[in-house]
Amino acid sequence: MDACCEKGAGERHSACHSLRPNHFYCRAPGAQSVEIAGDFNDWQPAPMSRRPDGCWYIQEMLCHGHHRYRFLVDGQPMLDPAATGVGRGENGEPVSLIAVS
C-alpha cells in the first residue's frame, strides 16, 4: 500500500481514493533501458517504454502530496529535469520531487 494511503485509508473521501494519472518522460535516446523508482512503488524499479523519438515514458497513479523518485538510465541514477524540485532520499542522495494536487 502506498504511504499516502495508510493514513485515512478507511475514510471515504481520503486522498487514497483520489489517485491521479501522472506521466513521466525521460529523454535518453541512446539508452538500452530506463526505469523509474520512487516512494510510490517502494523504490522498486519499473520499466519505462521507449517511444520512437528517443523519449521514455510511463504513467503512474499517484495520490495527493509530494513524491520522491529517480530515473535509472542503463542502471545509473538520473534526476528528472522536468521535476517540481530536488530533494534527498533516505541515504542523502539527490532525488526528484513531484507535487500532485
C-alpha positions as CSV (number, residue, x, y, z in Angstrom):
1,M,0.0,0.0,0.0
2,D,1.3,3.5,-0.8
3,A,2.4,5.5,2.2
4,C,-0.1,8.2,1.3
5,C,-3.0,5.7,1.6
6,E,-2.0,4.4,5.0
7,K,-3.5,7.5,6.8
8,G,-7.2,7.8,6.4
9,A,-7.5,4.7,4.1
10,G,-10.8,3.9,5.7
11,E,-12.2,7.3,5.1
12,R,-14.4,7.6,2.1
13,H,-13.1,10.9,0.8
14,S,-9.4,10.4,1.8
15,A,-6.6,11.2,-0.6
16,C,-6.1,7.4,-1.0
17,H,-9.3,7.4,-3.0
18,S,-8.3,10.1,-5.4
19,L,-5.4,8.7,-7.4
20,R,-4.5,10.6,-10.5
21,P,-2.5,9.6,-13.6
22,N,0.9,11.2,-13.8
23,H,3.1,11.0,-16.8
24,F,6.9,10.7,-16.6
25,Y,9.2,11.3,-19.5
26,C,12.9,10.7,-19.7
27,R,14.9,11.8,-22.8
28,A,17.6,9.2,-23.2
29,P,17.7,8.2,-26.9
30,G,20.9,6.1,-26.6
31,A,19.8,4.1,-23.5
32,Q,19.1,0.4,-23.6
33,S,16.8,0.6,-20.7
34,V,15.2,3.3,-18.5
35,E,13.3,2.6,-15.3
36,I,11.6,4.7,-12.6
37,A,11.9,4.1,-8.9
38,G,10.1,6.2,-6.2
39,D,8.3,6.2,-3.0
40,F,5.1,5.4,-4.9
41,N,6.5,2.0,-5.9
42,D,8.6,1.2,-2.8
43,W,11.7,2.1,-4.8
44,Q,11.4,-1.0,-7.0
45,P,12.4,0.0,-10.5
46,A,9.6,-0.1,-13.0
47,P,10.5,-0.3,-16.7
48,M,9.6,2.6,-18.9
49,S,8.5,2.3,-22.6
50,R,10.7,3.7,-25.4
51,R,9.0,6.0,-27.9
52,P,10.2,6.5,-31.5
53,D,11.5,10.0,-30.6
54,G,14.0,8.6,-28.1
55,C,12.0,9.6,-25.1
56,W,11.0,7.0,-22.5
57,Y,7.5,7.1,-20.9
58,I,5.5,5.7,-18.1
59,Q,2.2,6.6,-16.4
60,E,1.9,6.1,-12.6
61,M,-1.2,6.6,-10.5
62,L,-0.3,8.9,-7.6
63,C,-2.3,10.3,-4.7
64,H,-2.2,13.9,-3.5
65,G,1.0,15.1,-2.0
66,H,4.8,15.2,-2.7
67,H,6.5,12.2,-4.1
68,R,10.3,11.4,-4.4
69,Y,11.6,9.5,-7.4
70,R,14.5,9.0,-9.8
71,F,15.2,7.5,-13.2
72,L,17.6,4.7,-13.8
73,V,19.2,5.0,-17.2
74,D,21.1,1.8,-18.0
75,G,21.2,1.3,-14.3
76,Q,22.6,4.7,-13.4
77,P,20.5,7.2,-11.3
78,M,19.4,10.3,-13.1
79,L,17.3,13.3,-11.9
80,D,14.3,14.5,-13.9
81,P,15.0,17.9,-15.4
82,A,11.2,18.5,-15.5
83,A,10.7,17.7,-11.8
84,T,9.0,20.1,-9.4
85,G,12.2,20.2,-7.4
86,V,15.0,18.2,-5.9
87,G,15.1,16.6,-2.5
88,R,17.1,14.0,-0.6
89,G,16.5,10.2,-0.5
90,E,16.8,8.2,2.7
91,N,20.6,7.8,2.2
92,G,21.0,11.5,1.4
93,E,21.3,11.0,-2.4
94,P,19.5,13.6,-4.6
95,V,16.1,12.6,-5.9
96,S,13.5,14.3,-8.0
97,L,10.3,15.7,-6.5
98,I,6.8,15.8,-8.0
99,A,3.8,17.6,-6.4
100,V,0.4,16.1,-7.1
101,S,-2.7,18.1,-6.4
